[in-house]
Amino acid sequence: TECKEMTCISFDSTVVNELEPLHTTLTLLPSCSHVTSVRLRVNERFICREVSSLLAKYITNTAVLRDLTLSFFYDDTGFMAFGTELALVKALCANKSICRLTIRGLCFVETEIQMLAEMLKSSRRIYDLAFYPETYESAVLLLSKLSHGICSNYTLLYLLMSQRRELGQDWFTIVDVKRRNLALVMRAANFVMGMRHKYCAEAAELVHFNPGLVEKVRQLALVDENEALSRIRNSLKSFSELDDFMRMAGVVKYSVTCQRRNDGRKQLVDIGRDCWLCIRQYLKVGDVLDPQ
């Protein structure tokens, strides 16, 4: 807890085959605000009710964890506490910081898979998911639940699962969404880096919240996370004003002008900046159609 430079913690039951070190690790994790990556490889016989509760509580409450890998294995020497899967899924649904998630092992029932799928579809944080449950049926069920409504998700960029070739149409539906999101992130990153084209601005508006965009800007600009976030915000502000927006959307070449009405009623240029910014909250560049 004292080494602030340490950002990743790993625990492996195949190396430390005792319960006490795992218990200590989970007890201390909440005080490690500098740790952004946690990797646990745990024998299921160590998952007693107290350990399950500690893990779920940490995942629920942490606001700094970005990368979580949970690997569970079974060696015929004991049984995991009942309800561990449900507690884990509830904790993941409550978490607001995890961006990269890997789950190996465990056997999820349909209710838990449904909760997990709904969380993933609505998540604006998890862009990288690897899911290798203990049973093939759990993987198929997740894909089935996830494929319905996934088109409204603009976060998911990477998804790994076992036996993908056998997963059918649901897999390809999700792959299409992944490819779309990856293309949008690339276009948005190009916009942040200075490519001022309409289709890049459209992408920036759609995926500006995506942690994957932050990573891409960091790579392209060779900057830290805070600077990448600042550049993304500034790029969006660059077309927030009326003239800037209309130029970006291709409506005008320079600035918005309107002919005077005979009745003297106000037109778009007369509404004032505050009114325009209020309207702008509900208007995206992509809402302005290109000429036929």
Secondary structure, 3 states (H helix, E strand, C coil): CCCCCCCEEEEECCCCCCHHHHHHHHHHHHHCCCCCEEEEEEEHHHCCHHHHHHHHHHHHHCCCCCEEEEEEECCCCCCCCCCHHHHHHHHHHHCCCCCEEEEECCCCCHHHHHHHHHHHHHCCCCCEEEEECCCHHHHHHHHHHHHCCHHHCCCCCEEEECCHHHCCHHHHHHHHHHHHHHHHHHHHHHHHCCCCCHHHHHHHHHHCCCHHHHHHHHHHHCCCHHHHHHHHHHHHHCCCCHHHHHHHHCCCCCCCCCCCCCCCCCCHHHCCHHHHHHHHCCCCHHHCCCCC
